[in-house]
Amino acid sequence: MIVAKSRRVREFNMRRDPPPAGVLAAALLGPTGNLRAPAAVINDTLVVGFTPELYNRVCS
């Protein structure tokens, strides 16, 4: 799982080292409590948020 927020990009490995629920919720949810947009599954990776560099890397 990869989460982009502003210019900061965080990667979470949900199989090897899943983060605590609070950390995951803070990364995935916006101020209204909804899933941040855009959210897409690319290959086997959930990508939340947007930076051009991130999508270039994930889609290549």
Sequence and secondary structure as in RCSB ss.txt:
>XXXX:A:sequence
MIVAKSRRVREFNMRRDPPPAGVLAAALLGPTGNLRAPAAVINDTLVVGFTPELYNRVCS
>XXXX:A:secstr
 EEEETTEEEE  TTTS   HHHHHHHHB TTSSB S EEEETTEEEES  HHHHHHHH 
